[in-house]
Amino acid sequence: MRVFRTHYRGRDGKRKEAKKFYIDFSDHRGIRHRWPALESEPQSKEFARNLKRLIRYRAADELPDMQLQRWIENLPGRFQKLLVKADLLSPAKAAAGKLLKEHIQDFHESLLGKGDTKKHAGEIKAKVKRIVEGCRFRYWSDISASRVQQKISGLRKYVTVVERKKIRGEIVKKRKQKDLGPLSVKTRNDYLKALKQFCSWMVSDRRAVESPIGYLQTLNESTDRRHDRRALEPDEIRRLLEATRAACRRFKMSGYQRALLYRLAAETGLRASELRSLKVSSFDFDRCTVSIEAAYSKHRREDILPLRAETAKELKAFLSGKMPGVNVFDMPDKTADMLKDDLADAGIDYVDDAGRYADFHALRHTTGSLLAASGAHPKVAQSIMRHADINLTLGRYTHIFKGQDSEAIEKLPDLSLPSKQAEKMKKTGTYDVTEDKNSAIYLAKQGHITGDDNLHHIKTNRVPDNKNAVLSEAEATRTPNLRIDSPML
């Protein structure tokens, strides 16, 4: 391998030296190449040394080490194309030199390819683009963990407000962005998780060596809870269903259909997206089960959940005569607004005194709380809720209904009753000297009786003459030992 400069003759006929250096080498297949390097001789020699190492790894059919991989990632695009052409670098690895917006588009397509819904994939893509564009990252090597952290901590929530002004007799609409303040901790964590998912995909797709933001940690969401949910009481659920059945058509759904939707959500814990995906063929009324396709399940696996027999019977009558591919519920996008109106008809507060919300996802909290109140084993509740961590089932989705704590205290044993040992002693006429204050030992210690008086107590311990003496455990026997206390005959 040789690093050199070429010479040429100028227009004046003089021999001149080129500004750029060149590298002459043979690759792992023995093919000779001559590539233009850089204008700086030290940089050109460094490039030649790394190229020589890369050829050795390629000849041994091994992956380059971490240092060499970072060097490849930071190479300009023209050098990566030369490495791909010489079969020294895979096309996927060379893709790290593409613009980040192209990688993000490929990432979005991969999410759709693995079964994510368009809405979910679009939300993740939008979050990644907001961070990348906000930090002005163009290439993979531009990503800096400190800049990402600073950008996410400064994210704010904006809402579009339409202002109407009357100008010369005409109403003119003007859209304006209104600042609602910084984002919540949970929303900021969602942005960080989306970007970390993108970086992990870059590594798994062999486009990068390691994630530059892998060490960043999410914040504690419990310090900034802005939308805590509550579980509806059993009586509140009954009132909601009764009021909804009698209500008029709303959000393109009849009152009976909405009541059936709320009942199914509260009894199964299905999410809004999962309920929206249900078709007639999703139900097996012979086995009383409902199936969720893997594409709509949060953990991307098919779920089969049991149904109550009464609910299955009512659903079967509701779906009779419909084709298998028809959606069961024509749900709106804003399910919280629909439930809010039905809660108002039932006289139930959407936000309670503690600031907790009763939105549509609160029905899933209701499911976890009802399972706990019914006495279901925590593992059974975790299986029905389909949580990977049981702490999520018990910590977030299980709430205490009114009166449950008082009922639990009332079920505790009555500690004011005498113990079983004391009852047994009273029946047999014997008393424990450590518990009965009328015993001879207790009275002797207090100075009420002497050692001679002890002869009148049947089945009691021997008391020493000294009133202040303390009996040992060996001396405090229940019956007197005649072989020790009686004089020798």
C-alpha positions, 0 to 999 in steps of 0.5 A: 500500500502506497500513499503518493502524489501524482505529477502533471505538466501545466499549461506553461509546460512546467512539471507540477505536483497534484494537491490531493494524495492517492492510495495505491493498494490491493484488496482482499481479492488481490485486485489493485486499486488507486483511490484519491485520498485527502489533501493532507498527508497525515490524514491520507496516511491515517486513511491508508492505515485504517484501509489496510486494517479493514482489508485484513478483517475482510480477508478473515471474514470478520467484523471490524472492531469498534474503533474501525467501525466508528471510522467507517461511519464518519467517512464521507459518502464518496469513500463509503461508495468506494468501499462498497464497490470494492466489496470491503463494506456492505451496502447496509453499513454504507447507509449510515452516510445517508441523511437522517431523514432518509433513515427515519423514512426507512424506520417508519416503513419497517414499523409498518412492515412488522405490523404496527398500525399507521397511527402508531408508526406515524406518532413515533416517526413524528416524535423522532423528526421533531427531535432530529430537526430541532437539534439540526442533526443531518447525519448519524454522526451528528447525533449528540446525547447532551443535545438530545437531552437538552432539547427534550427537557425544553419541549413545550406544548402548543395548540392551534387557536383560531381567532376571528376578527371582523375587518371591514364587515368581513370575518377573517380567521387567523390561526395562531399557536398558543403556548401551553407550557412545558410538556409533562414528564411522561410525554418527554419520556415518550419522545426519548423512547421513540428516539431510542427505538430509532437508534436501536433499529439503526444498530440492529439493521447493521447501519450503525455500531452503537446507539449514541443515546443508549445511556440516557435514562427516562425521568420519574413520571410519578413526580409530574402526574397530570392525567391520573385516572381512577376506577369507576365504582361498581354502582357508578358503572351500573348507573352509566350503563342504565343512563347510556341505554336510555340516551339518544344517538351520539358520535354515530353510535346508538345508546345501546351500542355505547352501553354494550361497548362500555360493558365489554371494556369494563369486563375485559380491560380491552383498550380503545384501539383493540375494541376498535379493531374487533370484528364479528369473527373475533367472537367465539360465542360457544366458548365465550371468548374474544380474540385480539389480532397481533397487529392491534395488541400492544405486545404484538401477540394474539390474545384470547380473553374470556367473556361473561356468559351474560355479556356473550349472550347479549353480544350474540343477539346484537351481532346476529345477521351481520357478516363476519368481516364487519366491525362491531363498534363504529367508535369515534377517535375521541372516545373520551369526549363520548364517555364524558357526555354519557357520564354527565347524563348519569350524574358522574363527575368526569374529574373527581375531587382528587383531580383524577380522570374518568376517561375511556382508558379509566374503564381498563383501570376499572377492570383491574380494580374489579378483579382485585375486589372479586378476590382474583389471584394477582397472577390471574389479574395480570394474565387478564390485563396482559401486563408483562410486570405484575407491579403494573397490574397492582400498582397502577391499574388496581384501585381501592373502592369506597369502604374496602379498607373498612371492610378489611379492618373489620375482618381482622380477628378480635384481639380483645378476646382472651387467648386460647391458652387462658381459656384452657387454664380457666377450664382446668383450674390452672393458671400461667404464672407469667400471665395470671396476676393472682398466682402465688409467684406474682403475689410473693413478689409483691409481698402479699404472701410468704413461703409458708402460705404457698402450701395452701396453693395447689399446683402452683410454683414453689416461692422462696422465703425472700420476697424480693428474690427472683425465681429462675426458669428451673425453679418456676415449675408448675408442680413441686418436686417432692424429691428435692423439697421433702426432707430425706427419710 
